[in-house]
Amino acid sequence: MKVHMVAAINAALKQEMQKDPSVMCLGEDIGVNGGVFRVTDKLQEEFGKDRVVDTPLAEAGIVGASIGLALGGMKPIPEIQFSGFSYQAFHHIKQHMARFRQRTHNTMHLPMVLRAPCSGGIRALEHHSESPEAFFIHCQGIKVVMPSGPYDAKGLLISAIRDPDPVVFLEPKKIYRSFKEEVPEEEYTLELGKAKLVKEGKDVTIITWGAMLKVVEAAAELCKDVDLEIIDLRTLWPYDMETLVKSTNKTGRVVVVQEATRACSLASDIAANLQERCILKLEAPIERVSAWDIPFPHFALENYFLPNPQRVLKSIRKVREF
């Protein structure tokens, strides 16, 4: 059945709540209204107000309560309405959510999934379009996941819910309803920490994630004379170094495409790691395509700020012709 990403995530939540009575959701407007993007639509009708909880406007309270629930035997799935508001709860995320396994000498787990719509491309208001994955990657002890479409979203979210440790699950808003994919009605999982080889090729490796996969695929249509290998990271931390190294050693040329700003970013870390491991195989310096290192701009400059197929194509040509 072809569905958009909102429906795929909703199905994953519903199936896991049916399967496991300890799974619950909480967040601002997620119950009666079904969430600002309707991701949790009708879940409160089926599971009741004790398992789909409308919370006050208080991100620190949402995450702090979820940590307590997880330690008490539940599997909470807190939603931060927009990822740009997760900073109000960052003390809980960094100091508690990320550290309980270490703090308890591996005797306690913290099974919870922090969901948050992220990234730009929909002309949202200030604080509603950030790509904050690097913040969470710096919270050692948390897995960070970002799907690139409906099929991945359902399988990765089910895996995240079943994981015994905390996961931050970032959902690019631009692809919530922009396209549909075939998604099985039955439950299925996708392995966390394993990248997806979207397209095999021999000339240039393109590494990307989230909404940028569609941008990369559009760029590939513009340069059919270059045999591109496209990799979707899926799990941003810990990421699949083995797959990235294998592809880099094969092609010798790499472009990393991310929506986030460049400084101290995931793209920068990937580039550094690949240059350390594959320096004798590289035929060109690794290129990074990213947003500019400025605050996310207002509507008129959004298209200029975000990576586009033409910027990706320019980097592909640069490493190909080096």
N, C-alpha and C positions, 0 to 999 in steps of 0.2 A: 504494500500500500504506500503511495506517495504522500508524504506529509512534510510540513515545514518544521523548523527546529523547535518552535514553541510547543507544537503537538508532540514531538518526539520526547522532549524533556518532561512534559506532563505525563506521558505514558510511562516513562521510567519511574517517576515519583509514585504514580498510582500503583504500578505493579509491585514495587518494593514495599509500599505500605500495606498492600494486600497480603504479601508474603510474610512480613515481619512486623508484628504489633509494636515493636520498640522503635520503629522508624516514625518520626514526626517532623512536621515543618513549622517554622515560626518566622514571623517577619511583619513588616508594615504593609497593611492592606492585602495580605495574601489570602485571607479567608473569604469574607463576604464579597470582595471585589475581584478575587482571583489574581491579585498582583497587578502592578502597573502595566505589564506586558501580557497579562492573562496566562502566565506560565502555570500557575497553580489553580486555574479555573475549575470549579466544581469539586475540588478535593475536600473542602470543608463540608459540603453537602453529603459526601460519602463517608467521611471518616470522623466528622464531628469537630467541635471546637476545642477538644482536649488534645487532638493530634494535628490540627491545622490552626495555629494560634495567631490571631491578630494582635500584634504587639503595639505598645506606644512608639512614638517617634524617638527612638533611643538606641542607636547602634551599639553603644557599649553595653547596654542592658541586654540586647538580643544575643550578642556573642558571649557575654559573661554567663547568662542563664544557660546557653547551649553547652558551655563547658561543664557547668554543674550537672546538667541533664546527662551528658555523656559519661561523666564520672559515676553517675547514679544508675547506669544500666540502660539508658535510652540511646538511640541513634538519631540525634537531632540534625536537621537540615535547615540552618538559619539562612534567610535571604537578606542580603543588603540590597536595598532597592536600586541603587546605582553604585558601582565600584568606587566612585569618587567620594562616597560617604563612609567607606570602610575605615578611613583614617581616624574617625571618631572612636573606633574600637581597637585601634592598633595596639594599645597597651595590652589588651587581653590576647590578641592574636600573637604578638611577639613574645610576651612574657609568660603566658600560660598555655595557650592552645598549642604552641610549637614545642613545648618543653616537658610535657608530663611524662613521656616515656623515659627521657633522660633523668628527670627529677626523681622518679620513683625507681631508678636503677632497673629499668626494663620489666617492672612488675605490673605496671598499669598502662592501658592503652586509652586513647581518646578518639572513639569512632564518631566523627562528625564531618559534615560537608558544608563548607561555607560557600553558598551560591551568590554570584553577583553579575548582573549585566555590565558589560564593559565596552570600551572603545568607542569610536566615533562614527561619522558618516551618516547621521540621521538628523543633523541640524538641531541637536539638543542644546539645552541651556548650560550655563557655566557649572562646572563640577560634575557634569553628567557624561563626559566623553573621554575620560582618562583611560590609559592602558597601563595599569599599575602592577603588571606581573613581576617586575624586578623587586618591588617592595616585599612581596610574599616569598620570592625565591631567597631573599636574604634572611628569612625566618627559618633557619635550619630546623628540620623536624616536621615540615609541612610539605606535602606533595601539591604541585600546582598543575592544573589541567585546563586546556582551552580547546574545545572542539571547533572544527571548520565546517560543520554541516549537520543535518538531522541524524544521519545514520551514526556518525561518531558520537554525537551528543548523547543519544540514548545508551549506547554500549559503554561509553566512558563513565557516564553518571551512575549506572548500576554498579560498575566496578568500584567507583569512588565510595558509594554508600556501603558496600560490603567490605571495604578496606578497614582494618582495625585502627588505623591512624588518621589524623586530620588531613583533609584535602580541601584546597581552595579551588572551586570550579568556576572559571570565568567564561561568561557567555557573550560573545560579540553581538551587540544589539543590531548591527546592520544586516546580519544574516538570520535574524529571528524569523522573518517572514519573506525574505527576498527570493527564495527558491525552495523547491521541494526535492526530496530524494526518496527512493524506495527504502522503507524501514519495516523490518519484520514486526508483526503484532506481538509475537511471543518475546519473552525476555531473552537477552543475550548480553555478553560482556565483551569488552575490548581491554586487553592487557594494559595496565598503567605502566609507564616507563618505556613503551615500545612505539617507535615512530612508524609512520605508514609511507611506503614507497608508492607514491601516487602515479609516477610515470618513470619508466626506465629510460636511460639515455647514456651517451658516452662523451659528450663534449663539455657540458657545464652542469654542475650540481646547484640546484636552487633549494634552499632550506627556508621554510616558512611555517606559519601557524595561524589559526583563527581566520578572520575575514580576509586576510592577505592571500590565502590560497586562491581565491577567485581572481585577485589582481594578478597573481603570478600566472595563472592559467590564461588570462587575457593577454598577458605579455607573450606567452608561448605561441599564441595564435599569430602574433605579429612578427615572429622570427622563426619560421618553420625551417629555415636553412641551418639552424643550430639544433643539435640533438640534445635536448635538455633532460636531465634527471631531476624530478621534483619530489621533495620529501616534506611531508607534513609532520611536524614534531609531535602533535597531539598532547603529550605530557611535557610540560615546560621544565618541570623539576621533579625528580631527577631525569634529565633527558637522555635519549638513546645514543650515547657516544659511539657505540659499536657500529650502528648503521651509518652515522655521519662520517666516521673515519673510513669505512669501507667505500662509500661513494666518493669521497674526496680523493682517495688513493686511485680510484678508477678514472675519474675525469680530470683531476689536476687543477680544476678551476671551480670556484665557489662564489655564489652570491647568497647572502642571508637577507631576507626581507621580513621586516617587522613593522607593525603599526606604531609601536611605542617610540619615544624619543631615543636618541642614540647614546648619550653619555652614560656610562656605567650600566649598560643594558644587557639583556640576554643575547642579542646579536653580537655584541662586543665580546662576551664571554665565549660564545661558540667560535667566533673567528680566532680568538687567542688560543683556545684549546686545539683547534684544527691545525693552526700554524705550529704549535708545539709538537703535535703528533705526526704531522704529514709534511713537514717542511721540504723533505727531499723529493716528494711527489708533486708538489705544487708548481704549476707553470705560470702563475700570476698571483699578485696579491689578492687576498680575499676582499670582496666588495660588500659593503653594508648599505642597504636601502632602508630608510627609516623616516619617521616624522622629524621635523626640525626641533632643535633644543630650545624651545620656547613654550610658554603655557599654551594649552589648547585654545586656538583662536575662535572668534565668533563666526557667524555663518558665512560672511563674504570671503573669508580666507580658508575655510575648511578644506576645500578641494585642493588648494595649493599646499596646505600643511600635510595632508595624508599622502603616503606613497601611491603612485598610480602606474598603470602598465608602461607608460613612456619612460618613467624613471627606472623601472626594472629593466626595460629593454636596453637603455643606455648602459647600465652596469653589465648586462650580459655581453653586449658588444665590447665593452672595455676589457673584460677578462678574456674574451675570445681572441681579441686582436693584440693582446699584450706581447 
